[in-house]
Amino acid sequence: MAGLVKCVFILCAALAASGNKLGDNDVIFHLFSKQNPQMSQPLLPIPSSIMASNFLPNRQTVITIHSSGDSVTGNFNAFLVPAHLSAQDVNLLAVDWSPASGMYTQGLSNAVACAERIASFINLLSSAFNYGPSNIRIVGVGLGGHIAGIAADRVIGNIPHIIAIDPSLPGWTHHPDILKRGQALLVEVLHATAGTLGYDYPLGDLDFYPNGGQNQIGCGSDISCSHILSYIFYAESISTAGGSRFVGTACENYDQAIAQNCSGQRGVVFGGLANKAGQSGIYSFQTNPTQPFAQG
């Protein structure tokens, strides 16, 4: 079994290194706003397309990036788009790269190219509209978590905050562009299927391990369920401002977080909209079995 797993990782790494050239329609930016919360406006990476849309330079922007096997109309955005629009008046750009990520291995091989498209779009906003990257938050799930980091790293200037939700494990342990500190001013990570679908060890400035970070309450051994709950937790953290929060307990290390044996200070919160500049560390928190999931 160990040999098989090793072969799988080697295959993934080889595929990642041989990424395909993306077509013009393989990465599309879908704009949602309070003016069009349900029907998106697809944007081309040209100023005239952006000017003709509901994009407003006086608003902050949230960019969401789905994982393999999903799309702009999939489960991830079904939670995140209404959550953000209910909490903020923002430009929400949902990246649809589904033509390049139908299968996991396909998505892995195209992840860097997808990230470069996103960075190019952000750089266009800056050059054409004087809309700097300081106005942007990037949120990605699975492969999209790593893509968020790569895109932020390729942007001219600094993205203040990226949030990687259950970033993928297969193919990333030796990937040169793995999600890491320094790709944005603050890199926040949630681990919900650590060691299986999701990356296990800490990657960011802030790493959260809900319920031990491997299996989520109510999911049993269903890893897909635990992965889905990861972005449901994030959506709840955005849309329930003023309610219960996912308050972390500080851990000394990764092993403590996985064992749910953390006993440090409490107070650092997962997700939400607050400015977290200067915060860092590994944290664990417990959730309720049903909504609302936050206990703090």
DOTIPA-887608 format. One line per field, with one value per residue (C-alpha): chain; residue number from 1; x, y, z. Coordinates in nm, 2 decimals, m for minus. Example, Ala and Ser with C-alpha at 12.3 -4.5 7.8 and 13.67 -1.06 7.14 Angstrom:
BEGIN
kette <- c(A,A)
nr <- c(1,2)
u <- c(1.23,1.37)
v <- c(m0.45,m0.11)
w <- c(0.78,0.71)
***
This chain:
BEGIN
kette <- c(A,A,A,A,A,A,A,A,A,A,A,A,A,A,A,A,A,A,A,A,A,A,A,A,A,A,A,A,A,A,A,A,A,A,A,A,A,A,A,A,A,A,A,A,A,A,A,A,A,A,A,A,A,A,A,A,A,A,A,A,A,A,A,A,A,A,A,A,A,A,A,A,A,A,A,A,A,A,A,A,A,A,A,A,A,A,A,A,A,A,A,A,A,A,A,A,A,A,A,A,A,A,A,A,A,A,A,A,A,A,A,A,A,A,A,A,A,A,A,A,A,A,A,A,A,A,A,A,A,A,A,A,A,A,A,A,A,A,A,A,A,A,A,A,A,A,A,A,A,A,A,A,A,A,A,A,A,A,A,A,A,A,A,A,A,A,A,A,A,A,A,A,A,A,A,A,A,A,A,A,A,A,A,A,A,A,A,A,A,A,A,A,A,A,A,A,A,A,A,A,A,A,A,A,A,A,A,A,A,A,A,A,A,A,A,A,A,A,A,A,A,A,A,A,A,A,A,A,A,A,A,A,A,A,A,A,A,A,A,A,A,A,A,A,A,A,A,A,A,A,A,A,A,A,A,A,A,A,A,A,A,A,A,A,A,A,A,A,A,A,A,A,A,A,A,A,A,A,A,A,A,A,A,A,A,A,A,A,A,A,A,A,A,A,A,A)
nr <- c(1,2,3,4,5,6,7,8,9,10,11,12,13,14,15,16,17,18,19,20,21,22,23,24,25,26,27,28,29,30,31,32,33,34,35,36,37,38,39,40,41,42,43,44,45,46,47,48,49,50,51,52,53,54,55,56,57,58,59,60,61,62,63,64,65,66,67,68,69,70,71,72,73,74,75,76,77,78,79,80,81,82,83,84,85,86,87,88,89,90,91,92,93,94,95,96,97,98,99,100,101,102,103,104,105,106,107,108,109,110,111,112,113,114,115,116,117,118,119,120,121,122,123,124,125,126,127,128,129,130,131,132,133,134,135,136,137,138,139,140,141,142,143,144,145,146,147,148,149,150,151,152,153,154,155,156,157,158,159,160,161,162,163,164,165,166,167,168,169,170,171,172,173,174,175,176,177,178,179,180,181,182,183,184,185,186,187,188,189,190,191,192,193,194,195,196,197,198,199,200,201,202,203,204,205,206,207,208,209,210,211,212,213,214,215,216,217,218,219,220,221,222,223,224,225,226,227,228,229,230,231,232,233,234,235,236,237,238,239,240,241,242,243,244,245,246,247,248,249,250,251,252,253,254,255,256,257,258,259,260,261,262,263,264,265,266,267,268,269,270,271,272,273,274,275,276,277,278,279,280,281,282,283,284,285,286,287,288,289,290,291,292,293,294,295,296)
u <- c(0.00,0.28,0.44,0.11,0.06,0.41,0.35,0.03,0.22,0.49,0.23,0.06,0.39,0.47,0.13,0.17,0.49,0.34,0.05,m0.15,m0.18,m0.52,m0.77,m0.94,m1.26,m1.10,m1.09,m1.39,m1.46,m1.82,m1.92,m2.19,m2.29,m2.59,m2.72,m2.70,m2.68,m2.81,m2.73,m2.36,m2.20,m1.92,m1.62,m1.35,m1.00,m1.04,m1.13,m1.44,m1.60,m1.53,m1.66,m1.99,m2.05,m2.17,m1.80,m1.75,m1.40,m1.53,m1.61,m1.39,m1.35,m1.37,m1.24,m1.35,m1.18,m1.34,m1.16,m1.17,m1.50,m1.69,m1.79,m1.92,m2.26,m2.14,m2.18,m1.88,m2.01,m2.37,m2.25,m1.99,m2.16,m2.47,m2.27,m2.04,m2.31,m2.54,m2.25,m2.09,m2.14,m1.86,m1.77,m1.76,m1.56,m1.62,m1.36,m1.49,m1.20,m1.41,m1.31,m0.95,m1.03,m1.29,m1.06,m0.83,m0.51,m0.62,m0.68,m0.35,m0.17,m0.35,m0.34,m0.04,m0.17,m0.51,m0.34,m0.15,m0.48,m0.62,m0.31,m0.32,m0.68,m0.59,m0.30,m0.54,m0.77,m0.47,m0.33,m0.66,m0.86,m0.60,m0.77,m0.48,m0.45,m0.50,m0.87,m0.89,m0.94,m0.90,m1.08,m1.00,m1.10,m0.91,m0.69,m0.83,m0.66,m0.32,m0.42,m0.52,m0.16,0.00,m0.22,m0.14,0.23,0.21,0.03,0.21,0.18,0.04,m0.29,m0.38,m0.56,m0.61,m0.81,m0.73,m1.01,m0.90,m0.62,m0.54,m0.28,m0.22,0.05,0.15,0.40,0.69,0.52,0.74,0.43,0.26,0.06,0.29,0.35,0.45,0.22,m0.01,0.03,m0.19,m0.23,m0.52,m0.58,m0.85,m0.77,m1.08,m0.96,m0.59,m0.39,m0.65,m0.81,m0.66,m0.31,m0.21,0.08,0.05,0.10,0.00,0.03,m0.29,m0.38,m0.71,m0.79,m1.16,m1.24,m0.89,m0.88,m0.93,m1.30,m1.57,m1.85,m2.15,m1.96,m1.81,m1.56,m1.72,m1.43,m1.64,m1.88,m1.59,m1.46,m1.79,m1.83,m1.50,m1.65,m1.98,m1.79,m1.64,m1.97,m2.12,m1.83,m1.91,m2.29,m2.35,m2.16,m2.26,m2.35,m2.13,m1.78,m1.53,m1.29,m0.96,m0.75,m0.38,m0.18,0.19,0.23,0.05,0.04,m0.15,m0.40,m0.46,m0.50,m0.73,m0.51,m0.46,m0.46,m0.33,m0.50,m0.84,m0.94,m0.81,m1.11,m1.14,m1.29,m1.51,m1.44,m1.20,m0.85,m0.61,m0.28,m0.01,m0.19,m0.02,m0.02,m0.19,m0.54,m0.81,m1.18,m1.48,m1.81,m2.17,m2.31,m2.57,m2.61,m2.51,m2.18,m1.98,m1.97,m1.78)
v <- c(0.00,0.24,0.17,0.24,0.57,0.67,0.59,0.80,1.09,1.06,1.04,1.35,1.54,1.44,1.56,1.88,1.95,1.89,2.13,2.20,2.53,2.67,2.77,3.12,2.98,2.75,3.02,3.25,3.52,3.54,3.86,3.85,4.16,4.29,4.41,4.06,3.81,3.51,3.56,3.62,3.85,3.66,3.89,3.89,4.00,4.33,4.67,4.72,4.40,4.50,4.86,4.73,4.51,4.58,4.58,4.89,5.01,5.16,4.81,4.54,4.23,3.86,3.60,3.24,2.94,2.60,2.26,1.98,1.83,2.15,2.47,2.82,2.68,2.41,2.35,2.56,2.88,2.80,2.86,3.13,3.37,3.43,3.43,3.71,3.91,3.90,4.03,4.28,4.50,4.35,4.25,3.87,3.71,3.34,3.17,2.90,2.68,2.36,2.29,2.25,2.06,1.79,1.53,1.58,1.50,1.74,2.01,1.94,1.98,2.30,2.46,2.69,2.81,2.88,3.08,3.28,3.37,3.50,3.70,3.85,3.95,4.12,4.30,4.42,4.57,4.75,4.88,4.97,5.09,5.18,4.91,4.77,4.42,4.56,4.56,4.18,3.87,3.53,3.22,2.88,2.52,2.20,2.26,2.62,2.67,2.62,2.82,3.11,3.12,3.09,3.37,3.60,3.52,3.62,3.95,4.28,4.40,4.23,4.05,4.12,3.79,3.45,3.17,2.81,2.58,2.22,2.26,1.94,1.69,1.45,1.59,1.88,1.75,1.82,2.08,2.39,2.61,2.46,2.70,2.88,3.17,3.49,3.44,3.70,3.93,3.67,3.31,3.14,2.77,2.53,2.16,1.93,1.61,1.62,1.34,1.21,1.46,1.76,1.87,1.76,1.98,2.36,2.57,2.93,3.20,3.07,2.70,2.57,2.21,2.17,1.86,1.74,1.83,1.48,1.38,1.62,1.56,1.39,1.26,0.94,0.80,1.00,1.21,1.39,1.50,1.64,1.83,1.99,2.09,2.28,2.55,2.54,2.64,2.93,3.04,3.04,3.25,3.51,3.52,3.50,3.82,3.89,3.53,3.24,3.23,2.95,3.05,2.86,2.72,2.76,2.44,2.40,2.19,1.99,1.67,1.85,1.98,1.63,1.48,1.76,1.81,2.19,2.39,2.73,3.07,3.11,3.41,3.38,3.32,3.12,3.29,3.60,3.94,4.09,4.21,3.95,4.12,4.00,3.68,3.35,3.00,2.66,2.63,2.38,2.43,2.21,2.24,2.14,1.84,2.06,2.43,2.66,2.48,2.75,2.71,3.03)
w <- c(0.00,0.09,m0.25,m0.43,m0.25,m0.34,m0.70,m0.70,m0.56,m0.82,m1.09,m0.96,m0.94,m1.30,m1.42,m1.23,m1.40,m1.74,m1.72,m2.04,m2.21,m2.12,m2.38,m2.38,m2.23,m1.97,m1.70,m1.68,m1.41,m1.30,m1.13,m0.86,m0.66,m0.47,m0.81,m0.95,m0.66,m0.85,m1.21,m1.28,m1.54,m1.71,m1.76,m2.03,m1.93,m2.11,m1.96,m2.17,m2.04,m1.68,m1.74,m1.89,m1.58,m1.22,m1.10,m0.89,m0.80,m0.47,m0.34,m0.20,m0.41,m0.31,m0.55,m0.50,m0.66,m0.67,m0.67,m0.93,m1.03,m0.94,m1.13,m1.08,m1.01,m0.78,m0.41,m0.30,m0.46,m0.36,0.00,m0.04,m0.29,m0.08,0.25,0.13,m0.04,0.27,0.48,0.25,m0.05,m0.25,m0.61,m0.59,m0.87,m0.89,m1.10,m1.32,m1.43,m1.47,m1.83,m1.70,m1.38,m1.44,m1.31,m1.01,m1.21,m1.49,m1.23,m1.06,m1.39,m1.47,m1.13,m1.19,m1.53,m1.37,m1.09,m1.35,m1.53,m1.20,m1.12,m1.47,m1.42,m1.08,m1.25,m1.52,m1.25,m1.11,m1.43,m1.60,m1.31,m1.04,m0.84,m0.63,m0.48,m0.13,m0.21,m0.27,m0.06,m0.23,m0.10,m0.25,m0.16,m0.23,m0.54,m0.53,m0.19,m0.35,m0.66,m0.43,m0.29,m0.64,m0.78,m0.48,m0.53,m0.90,m0.84,m0.87,m0.51,m0.20,m0.15,0.22,0.30,0.14,0.29,0.18,0.28,0.31,0.05,m0.14,m0.03,m0.34,m0.56,m0.33,m0.08,m0.31,m0.54,m0.58,m0.57,m0.26,m0.05,0.20,0.42,0.24,m0.07,0.09,0.39,0.58,0.48,0.67,0.63,0.75,0.76,0.76,0.60,0.70,0.56,0.31,0.07,0.25,0.34,0.69,0.81,0.88,0.57,0.66,0.92,1.08,1.06,1.21,1.28,1.36,1.56,1.51,1.14,1.00,1.03,1.11,1.36,1.20,0.90,1.04,0.79,0.49,0.38,0.12,0.39,0.61,0.30,0.23,0.59,0.57,0.34,0.51,0.83,0.64,0.49,0.84,0.98,0.71,0.73,1.10,1.21,1.57,1.64,1.76,1.62,1.55,1.84,1.83,2.12,2.06,2.00,2.06,1.74,1.47,1.68,1.96,1.70,1.55,1.90,2.01,2.30,2.28,2.59,2.50,2.49,2.32,2.11,1.75,1.53,1.20,0.90,0.94,0.81,1.07,1.00,1.14,1.06,1.29,1.41,1.37,1.51,1.51,1.65,1.72,1.77,1.82,1.63,1.69,1.49,1.32,1.23,1.37,1.38,1.57,1.95,2.05)
***
